[in-house]
Amino acid sequence: MSTEGPRGSGEERERAGDSAGGLIPGPGESRGPRDSAGGSNPGPGESRRPRGGIWSRDFGLFFSARAVAKLGDTMLPVALAAGLLQHGYGAGAVGLAMAASVACFAGLVIFGGVFADRFSTRLLMIGADVTRLVTQSLAAVMFFSGHVVLWEICVIGAVNGAASALFQPGVASTVPRLAADVQAANGAIRVAESVAQLAGPAVAGLLVAFASPGVVFAAHAGTYGLSALCLLLLRLPAAQPGTEAIRGSGFRADLVEGWREFRSRTWLWGVIAIWCVLMIAAWGPAVPLIATQVVQEHGPRVYGLVNSALGLGTVIGGVFALRLRPRRMLRAGAVALFGFSLFPATVGAGLGVEWMAAGAVVAGAGMSFWGVMWATSIQTQVPRDVLNRIHAYDVAGSLAMTPVGQALAGPAAGVFGTRHVLLAGGVTTVLVAAALLSVPAIRGLIRVDSTVPGGSPRKAPASREPARRGSR
């Protein structure tokens, strides 16, 4: 059991827990960060900075680690539900086991951001993967032996959530260090994760049908082992002069500084504040209500088709994010986000299966493209020495309201009807996208073209807020 930041974490917010970035120096050509010539020689686990493109040996290893881990994570819900139901537990127990992981992740990810800025992100990620390899192997043994106790499964989920909280913040700072073209790198990762999300549940279903849930847990543990191996072989570029986090301050001071950096950027906290509305009124209710409505009216096969269409859309959105280079990334992402309104709206309107599938494709593409634009902005606009903490605040803020929306979905459907709640979710999505476009700091943010040796993003003319309080 594991949790990553949603978003679009999407994950996203991995989501998440999940991400993207972009560096374009000028019209028609791509250029990576300047090489740190004259800097210190790379140490153990480090390499020289990438000169251009994305497909280096080290980015390939990180790409593989993210793809295989995502495949395992999308297999887990199927195994967890099937395994607990087979051992006499109900849907409430499945929800409790999943909630244990999500709650620990959401509660600890901010602290994980501080650790990631103070210590080696690579070693933290390897440690998190090894921890989850052990816990998921233990879960596999429990299901193989038939000794399945709910509180023990919840403890395993909580430990996995804590490990994910240490892993996820480091993702944000790792991508810019490995790839000169950050947007292309994150677009490629998004496509791979979307494909894994399509394949994972299907593979898990086959393993449960022809073997047992324990096999899926064992396979999931294996994905963490492969991820840890890839990260172990990875050589991160040596930090450029001036990018190292200051170690003299205390943990609390680092936490406060991260919050100061977060709230000093209107475009950053503005997006999170608006995004919380989307999570409560649209995305949170959509997950359980669409599943219930489609299964009741059309059966589980159609629901699987709609989910696959949504996954296909996320692949398409990732491909578009590889190709399109908007100057104002958040504005372009907010325009694409309008498309997500079709996911709840087509189901709420009672349209046919073909229309629901088409709406899901458009919705997935819009959400995926937004996710790439959003994470790109964070990775290229925020100084490297606080990036992990900022990303942790982003993930925590995005994730916090999702369970609230899911909890309110049932009561709201009981009072207003499922269709009306889903239609309201579609309208809310349109309003959220419009709200993002209405904030000057969000719609006017101009992409950062390159990074400078100090590790802080270079400002593009007229793209930033007048001042950054608390920036180093």
For each residue, the residues with C-beta under 8 A, 3 or more apart:
1: 76 80 97 98 100 101 135 136 139 153 156 157 160 161
2: 72 73 76 101 132 160 161 163 164 224
3: 17 101 102 104 105 160 161 164
4: 9 11 12 14 15 16 17 18 73 105 164 167 168
5: 9 10 11 12 13 14 15 16 17 18 105 109 168 394 395 396 398 399
6: 9 10 11 12 13 14 15 16 17 18 395 398 399 402
7: 10 11 12 13 14 15 16 17 18 19 371 374 375 395 398
8: 11 12 13 14 15 18 367 368 370 371 374 398
9: 4 5 6 12 13 14 15 16 17 18 371 395 398 399
10: 5 6 7 13 14 15 16 17 18 367 371 398
11: 4 5 6 7 8 14 15 16 17 18 371 398
12: 4 5 6 7 8 9 15 16 17 18 19 371 395 398
13: 5 6 7 8 9 10 16 17 18 371 394 395 398 399
14: 4 5 6 7 8 9 10 11 17 18 19 168 171 193 395
15: 4 5 6 7 8 9 10 11 12 18 19 371 398
16: 4 5 6 7 9 10 11 12 13 19 168 171 395
17: 3 4 5 6 7 9 10 11 12 13 14 164 168 171 395
18: 4 5 6 7 8 9 10 11 12 13 14 15 171 190 193 371 375
19: 7 12 14 15 16 171 172 175 186 189 190 371 372 375 376 378 379
20: 182 183 185 186 187 189 190 321 371 372 373 374 375 376 379
21: 175 176 179 182 183 185 186 375 376 378 379 380
22: 181 182 183 184 186 325 329 372 376 380 447
23: 30 31 32 33 180 181 182 183 380 448 449 450 451
24: 30 31 181 183 325 447 449
25: 29 30 31 449 450
26: 29 31 449
27:
28:
29: 25 26
30: 23 24 25 52 53 180 181 184
31: 23 24 25 26 52 180 450
32: 23 49 50 51 52 53 179 180 181 450
33: 23 49 50 176 180 450 451
34: 49 450 451 452 453
35: 48 49 51
36: 39 48 49 237 238 240 241 453
37:
38:
39: 36 238 240 241 453
40: 43 238 241
41: 238
42: 46 47 48 235 237 238
43: 40 46 238
44:
45: 120 122 123 234 235 236
46: 42 43 235 236 237 238
47: 42 58 235 236 237 238
48: 35 36 42 237 238
49: 32 33 34 35 36 177 237 238 240
50: 32 33 53 54 56 58 59 178 179 180 237
51: 32 35 180
52: 30 31 32 180 181
53: 30 32 50 56 179 180 181 184
54: 50 59 178 179 180 181 184 185 188
55: 59 60
56: 50 53 59 60 178 179
57: 60 61
58: 47 50 61 62 178 234 235 236
59: 50 54 55 56 62 63 178 179 185
60: 55 56 57 63 64
61: 57 58 64 65 230 231 233 234
62: 58 59 65 66 174 175 178 230 231 234
63: 59 60 66 67 185 188 189 192
64: 60 61 67 68 226 230
65: 61 62 68 69 226 227 230 231 234
66: 62 63 69 70 171 189 192 193 227
67: 63 64 70 71 189 192 193 195 196
68: 64 65 71 72 196 223 226 227 230
69: 65 66 72 73 129 223 224 227
70: 66 67 73 74 192 193 196 197 200
71: 67 68 74 75 196 199 200 203 223
72: 2 68 69 75 76 200 219 220 222 223 224
73: 2 4 69 70 76 200 220 223
74: 70 71 77 196 197 199 200 201 204
75: 71 72 78 79 200 201 203 204 207 216 219 220
76: 1 2 72 73 79 80 204 216 217 220
77: 74 80 81 98 201 204
78: 75 81 82 201 204 205 208 216
79: 75 76 82 83 204 207 208 213 216 217 220
80: 1 76 77 83 84 94 97 98 153 213
81: 77 78 84 85 94
82: 78 79 85 86 208 213
83: 79 80 86 87 143 148 213 214 216 217
84: 80 81 87 89 93 94 97 148 150 153
85: 81 82 88 89 90 94
86: 82 83 213
87: 83 84 146 148
88: 85
89: 84 85 93 94 148 150
90: 85 93 94
91: 94 95
92: 95 96
93: 84 89 90 96 97 150
94: 80 81 84 85 89 90 91 97 98
95: 91 92 98 99
96: 92 93 99 100 150 154
97: 1 80 84 93 94 100 101 150 153 154 157
98: 1 77 80 94 95 101 102 157
99: 95 96 102 103 403
100: 1 96 97 103 104 154 155 157 158 161
101: 1 2 3 97 98 104 105 157 158 160 161 164
102: 3 98 99 105 106 161 399 403
103: 99 100 106 107 158 161
104: 3 100 101 107 108 157 158 159 160 161 162 165
105: 3 4 5 101 102 108 109 161 162 164 165 168 399
106: 102 103 109 161 396 399 400
107: 103 104 165
108: 104 105 111 112 161 162 165 166
109: 5 105 106 112 113 164 165 168 169 392 395 396 399
110: 113 114 255 258 389 392 393 396
111: 108 114 115 165 255 392
112: 108 109 115 116 124 165 166 167 168 169 392
113: 109 110 116 117 169 258 388 389 390 391 392 393
114: 110 111 117 118 251 254 255 258 388 389 392
115: 111 112 118 119 124 166 169
116: 112 113 119 121 124 166 169 170 173 388 389 392
117: 113 114 169 245 254 258 385 386 387 388 389
118: 114 115 245 247 251 254
119: 115 116 123 124
120: 45 123 124
121: 116 124 125 169 170 173 174 236 388
122: 45 125 126 170 174 231 234 236
123: 45 119 120 126 127
124: 112 115 116 119 120 121 127 128 166 167 170
125: 121 122 128 129 166 167 170 171 174 231
126: 122 123 129 130 228 231 232
127: 123 124 130 131 163 166
128: 124 125 131 132 163 164 166 167
129: 69 125 126 132 133 163 167 224 225 227 228 231
130: 126 127 133 134 224 228
131: 127 128 134 135 159 160 163
132: 2 128 129 135 136 160 163 164 221 224
133: 129 130 136 137 221 222 224 225 228
134: 130 131 137 138 221
135: 1 131 132 138 139 156 159 160 163
136: 1 132 133 139 140 156 160 217 218 220 221 224
137: 133 134 140 141 217 218 221
138: 134 135 141 142 156
139: 1 135 136 142 143 153 156 217 221
140: 136 137 143 144 214 215 217 218 220 221
141: 137 138 144 145 214
142: 138 139 145 147 148 149 152 153 214
143: 83 139 140 146 148 212 213 214 217
144: 140 141 212 214
145: 141 142
146: 87 143
147: 142
148: 83 84 87 89 142 143 152 153
149: 142 152 153
150: 84 89 93 96 97 153 154
151: 154 155
152: 142 148 149 155 156
153: 1 80 84 97 139 142 148 149 150 156 157
154: 96 97 100 150 151 157 158
155: 100 151 152 158 159
156: 1 135 136 138 139 152 153 159 160
157: 1 97 98 100 101 104 153 154 160 161
158: 100 101 103 104 154 155 161 162
159: 104 131 135 155 156 162 163
160: 1 2 3 101 104 131 132 135 136 156 157 163 164
161: 1 2 3 100 101 102 103 104 105 106 108 157 158 164 165
162: 104 105 108 158 159 165 166
163: 2 127 128 129 131 132 135 159 160 166 167
164: 2 3 4 17 101 105 109 128 132 160 161 167 168
165: 104 105 107 108 109 111 112 161 162 168 169
166: 108 112 115 116 124 125 127 128 162 163 169
167: 4 112 124 125 128 129 163 164 170 171
168: 4 5 14 16 17 105 109 112 164 165 171 391 392 395
169: 109 112 113 115 116 117 121 165 166 172 173 388 389 391 392 395
170: 116 121 122 124 125 167 173 174 388
171: 14 16 17 18 19 66 125 167 168 174 175 391
172: 19 169 175 375 378 379 387 388 390 391
173: 116 121 169 170 176 177 379 384 387 388 391
174: 62 121 122 125 170 171 177 178 236
175: 19 21 62 171 172 178 179 182 185 186 189 379
176: 21 33 173 179 182 379 380 384 387 451
177: 49 173 174 236 237
178: 50 54 56 58 59 62 174 175 185 236 237
179: 21 32 50 53 54 56 59 175 176 182 184 185
180: 23 30 31 32 33 50 51 52 53 54
181: 22 23 24 30 32 52 53 54 184 185
182: 20 21 22 23 175 176 179 185 186 376 379 380
183: 20 21 22 23 24 186 187 321 322 325 372 376
184: 22 30 53 54 179 181 187 188 322
185: 20 21 54 59 63 175 178 179 181 182 188 189
186: 19 20 21 22 175 182 183 189 190 321 372 375 376 379
187: 20 183 184 190 191 318 319 321 322 372
188: 54 63 184 185 191 192 318 322
189: 19 20 63 66 67 175 185 186 192 193
190: 18 19 20 186 187 193 194 314 317 318 321 368 371 372
191: 187 188 194 195 315 318 319 322
192: 63 66 67 70 188 189 195 196
193: 14 18 66 67 70 189 190 196 197
194: 190 191 197 198 311 314 315 318 364 368
195: 67 191 192 198 199 315
196: 67 68 70 71 74 192 193 199 200
197: 70 74 193 194 200 201 311 314
198: 194 195 201 202 308 311 312 315
199: 71 74 195 196 202 203
200: 70 71 72 73 74 75 196 197 203 204
201: 74 75 77 78 197 198 204 205 307
202: 198 199 205 206
203: 71 75 199 200 206 207 219
204: 74 75 76 77 78 79 200 201 207 208 216
205: 78 201 202 208 209
206: 202 203 209 210
207: 75 79 203 204 210 211 212 215 216 219
208: 78 79 82 204 205 211 212 213 215 216
209: 205 206
210: 206 207
211: 207 208 214 215 216
212: 143 144 207 208 215 216
213: 79 80 82 83 86 143 208 216 217
214: 83 140 141 142 143 144 211 217 218
215: 140 207 208 211 212 218 219
216: 75 76 78 79 83 204 207 208 211 212 213 219 220
217: 76 79 83 136 137 139 140 143 213 214 220 221
218: 136 137 140 214 215 221 222
219: 72 75 203 207 215 216 222 223
220: 72 73 75 76 79 136 140 216 217 223 224
221: 132 133 134 136 137 139 140 217 218 224 225
222: 72 133 218 219 225 226
223: 68 69 71 72 73 219 220 226 227
224: 2 69 72 129 130 132 133 136 220 221 227 228
225: 129 133 221 222 228 229
226: 64 65 68 222 223 229 230
227: 65 66 68 69 129 223 224 230 231
228: 126 129 130 133 224 225 231 232
229: 225 226 232 233
230: 61 62 64 65 68 226 227 233 234
231: 61 62 65 122 125 126 129 227 228 234
232: 126 228 229
233: 61 229 230
234: 45 58 61 62 65 122 230 231
235: 42 45 46 47 58
236: 45 46 47 58 121 122 174 177 178
237: 36 42 46 47 48 49 50 177 178
238: 36 39 40 41 42 43 46 47 48 49
239: 243 244 384 455
240: 36 39 49 243 453 454 455
241: 36 39 40 453 454
242: 453 454 455
243: 239 240 384 385 454 455
244: 239 385
245: 117 118 254 385 386
246: 249 385
247: 118
248:
249: 246 253 254 257
250: 253 254
251: 114 118 254 255
252: 255 256
253: 249 250 256 257
254: 114 117 118 245 249 250 251 257 258 389
255: 110 111 114 251 252 258 259 389
256: 252 253 259 260
257: 249 253 254 260 261 386 389 470
258: 110 113 114 117 254 255 261 262 386 389 390 392 393
259: 255 256 262 263 393
260: 256 257 263 264 469 470
261: 257 258 264 265 382 383 386 389 390 470 471
262: 258 259 265 268 269 389 390 393
263: 259 260 269
264: 260 261 468 469 470 471
265: 261 262 268 269 381 382 441 465 468
266: 269 270 439 441 442 465
267: 270 271 330 377 439 441 442 445 465
268: 262 265 271 272 378 382 390 394
269: 262 263 265 266 272 273
270: 266 267 273 274 439 441 442
271: 267 268 274 275 330 374 436 442
272: 268 269 275 276 393 394 397 398
273: 269 270 276 277
274: 270 271 277 278 432 435 436 439
275: 271 272 278 279 397 398 401 432
276: 272 273 279 280 397 398 400 401
277: 273 274 280 281 401 428 431 432 435
278: 274 275 281 282 283 428 429 432
279: 275 276 282 283 284 398 400 401 402 404 405
280: 276 277 284 401 404 405 408
281: 277 278 284 285 405 424 425 428
282: 278 279 285 286 340 341 344 405 425 426 428 429 432
283: 278 279 286 287 402 405 425
284: 279 280 281 287 401 402 403 404 405 406 407 408 409
285: 281 282 288 289 344 405 406 408 409 412 413 421 422 425
286: 282 283 289 290 343 344 422 425
287: 283 284 290 291 406 409
288: 285 291 292 406 409 410
289: 285 286 292 293 344 409 413 418 421 422
290: 286 287 293 294 303 306 343 344 347 422
291: 287 288 294 295 303
292: 288 289 295 296 418
293: 289 290 296 297 347 348 418 419 422
294: 290 291 297 298 302 303 306 347 356
295: 291 292 298 299 300 302 303
296: 292 293
297: 293 294
298: 294 295 301 302 303 353
299: 295 302 303
300: 295 303 304
301: 298 304 305
302: 294 295 298 299 305 306 353 356
303: 290 291 294 295 298 299 300 306 307
304: 300 301 307 308
305: 301 302 308 309 353 357
306: 290 294 302 303 309 310 347 353 356 357 360
307: 201 303 304 310 311 360
308: 198 304 305 311 312
309: 305 306 312 313 356 357 358 360 361 364
310: 306 307 313 314 343 360 361 363 364
311: 194 197 198 307 308 314 315 364
312: 198 308 309 315 316 361 364
313: 309 310 316 317 360 361 362 363 364 365 366 367 368
314: 190 194 197 310 311 317 318 364 365 367 368
315: 191 194 195 198 311 312 318 319 364 368
316: 312 313 319 320 361 364 365 368
317: 190 313 314 320 321 336 364 365 366 367 368 369 370 371 372
318: 187 188 190 191 194 314 315 321 322 368 369 372
319: 187 191 315 316 322 323
320: 316 317 323 324 365 369
321: 20 183 186 187 190 317 318 324 368 369 372 373
322: 183 184 187 188 191 318 319
323: 319 320
324: 320 321 332 369
325: 22 24 183 447
326: 329 331 332 373 447
327: 446 447
328: 331 332 443 444 445 446 447
329: 22 326 332 333 373 374 376 377 445 447
330: 267 271 333 334 373 374 377 436 442 443 445
331: 326 328 334 335 437 442 443 444 445
332: 324 326 328 329 335 336 369 373
333: 329 330 336 337 369 370 371 372 373 374
334: 330 331 337 338 370 433 436 437 442 443
335: 331 332 338 433 437
336: 317 332 333 339 365 366 369 370 373
337: 333 334 340 366 367 370 429 432 433 436
338: 334 335 341 366 429 430 433
339: 336 342 362 363 365 366 367
340: 282 337 343 363 366 367 370 429 433
341: 282 338 344 345 363 425 426 427 429 430 433
342: 339 345 346 358 359 360 362 363 426
343: 286 290 310 340 346 347 359 360 363 364 426
344: 282 285 286 289 290 341 347 348 422 423 425 426 429
345: 341 342 348 349 359 422 423 425 426 427
346: 342 343 349 351 355 356 358 359 360
347: 290 293 294 306 343 344 350 351 356 359 419 422
348: 293 344 345 418 419 420 421 422 423 424 425 426
349: 345 346 419 423
350: 347 419
351: 346 347 355 356 359
352: 355 356
353: 298 302 305 306 356 357
354: 357 358
355: 346 351 352 358 359
356: 294 302 306 309 346 347 351 352 353 359 360
357: 305 306 309 353 354 360 361
358: 309 342 346 354 355 361 362
359: 342 343 345 346 347 351 355 356 362 363
360: 306 307 309 310 313 342 343 346 356 357 363 364
361: 309 310 312 313 316 357 358 364 365
362: 313 339 342 358 359 365 366
363: 310 313 339 340 341 342 343 359 360 366 367
364: 194 309 310 311 312 313 314 315 316 317 343 360 361 367 368
365: 313 314 316 317 320 336 339 361 362 368 369
366: 313 317 336 337 338 339 340 362 363 369 370
367: 8 10 313 314 317 337 339 340 363 364 370 371
368: 8 190 194 313 314 315 316 317 318 321 364 365 371 372
369: 317 318 320 321 324 332 333 336 365 366 372 373
370: 8 317 333 334 336 337 340 366 367 373 374
371: 7 8 9 10 11 12 13 15 18 19 20 190 317 333 367 368 374 375
372: 19 20 22 183 186 187 190 317 318 321 333 368 369 375 376
373: 20 321 326 329 330 332 333 336 369 370 376 377
374: 7 8 20 271 329 330 333 370 371 377 378
375: 7 18 19 20 21 172 186 371 372 378 379
376: 19 20 21 22 182 183 186 329 372 373 379 380 447
377: 267 329 330 373 374 380 381 445 447
378: 19 21 172 268 374 375 381 382 387 390 391 394
379: 19 20 21 172 173 175 176 182 186 375 376 382 387
380: 21 22 23 176 182 376 377 447 448 451 457
381: 265 377 378 445 448 457 464
382: 261 265 268 378 379 386 387 390 457
383: 261 386 387 455 456 457 471 472
384: 173 176 239 243 387 455 456
385: 117 243 244 245 246 455 472
386: 117 245 257 258 261 382 383 389 390 472
387: 117 172 173 176 378 379 382 383 384 390 391
388: 113 114 116 117 121 169 170 172 173 391 392
389: 110 113 114 116 117 169 254 255 257 258 261 262 386 392 393
390: 113 172 258 261 262 268 378 382 386 387 393 394
391: 113 168 169 171 172 173 378 387 388 394 395
392: 109 110 111 112 113 114 116 168 169 258 388 389 395 396
393: 110 113 258 259 262 272 389 390 396 397
394: 5 13 268 272 378 390 391 397 398
395: 5 6 7 9 12 13 14 16 17 109 168 169 391 392 398 399
396: 5 106 109 110 392 393 399 400
397: 272 275 276 393 394 400
398: 5 6 7 8 9 10 11 12 13 15 272 275 276 279 394 395 401 402
399: 5 6 9 13 102 105 106 109 395 396 402
400: 106 276 279 396 397 403 404
401: 275 276 277 279 280 284 398 404 405
402: 6 279 283 284 398 399 405 406
403: 99 102 284 400 406 407
404: 279 280 284 400 401 407 408
405: 279 280 281 282 283 284 285 401 402 408 409
406: 284 285 287 288 402 403 409
407: 284 403 404 410
408: 280 284 285 404 405 411 412
409: 284 285 287 288 289 405 406 412 413 421
410: 288 407 413 414
411: 408 414 415
412: 285 408 409 415 416 421
413: 285 289 409 410 416 417 418 421
414: 410 411
415: 411 412
416: 412 413 420 421 424
417: 413 420 421
418: 289 292 293 348 413 421 422
419: 293 347 348 349 350 422 423
420: 348 416 417 423 424
421: 285 289 348 409 412 413 416 417 418 424 425
422: 285 286 289 290 293 344 345 347 348 418 419 425 426
423: 344 345 348 349 419 420 426 427
424: 281 348 416 420 421 427 428
425: 281 282 283 285 286 341 344 345 348 421 422 428 429
426: 282 341 342 343 344 345 348 422 423 429 430
427: 341 345 423 424 430 431
428: 277 278 281 282 424 425 431 432
429: 278 282 337 338 340 341 344 425 426 432 433
430: 338 341 426 427 433 434
431: 277 427 428 434 435
432: 274 275 277 278 282 337 428 429 435 436
433: 334 335 337 338 340 341 429 430 436 437
434: 430 431 437 438
435: 274 277 431 432 438 439
436: 271 274 330 334 337 432 433 439 442 443
437: 331 334 335 433 434 442 443
438: 434 435 443
439: 266 267 270 274 435 436 442 443
440: 443 444
441: 265 266 267 270 444 445 465
442: 266 267 270 271 330 331 334 436 437 439 445
443: 328 330 331 334 436 437 438 439 440
444: 328 331 440 441 462 463
445: 267 328 329 330 331 377 381 441 442 463 464
446: 327 328 460 461 462 463 464
447: 22 24 325 326 327 328 329 376 377 380 460 463
448: 23 380 381 451 457 458 459 460 463
449: 23 24 25 26 458 460
450: 23 25 31 32 33 34 458
451: 23 33 34 176 380 448 455 456 457 458
452: 34 455 456 457 458
453: 34 36 39 240 241 242
454: 240 241 242 243
455: 239 240 242 243 383 384 385 451 452
456: 383 384 451 452 471 472
457: 380 381 382 383 448 451 452
458: 448 449 450 451 452
459: 448 463 464
460: 446 447 448 449 463 464
461: 446
462: 444 446
463: 444 445 446 447 448 459 460
464: 381 445 446 459 460 468
465: 265 266 267 441 468
466:
467:
468: 264 265 464 465 471
469: 260 264
470: 257 260 261 264
471: 261 264 383 456 468
472: 383 385 386 456
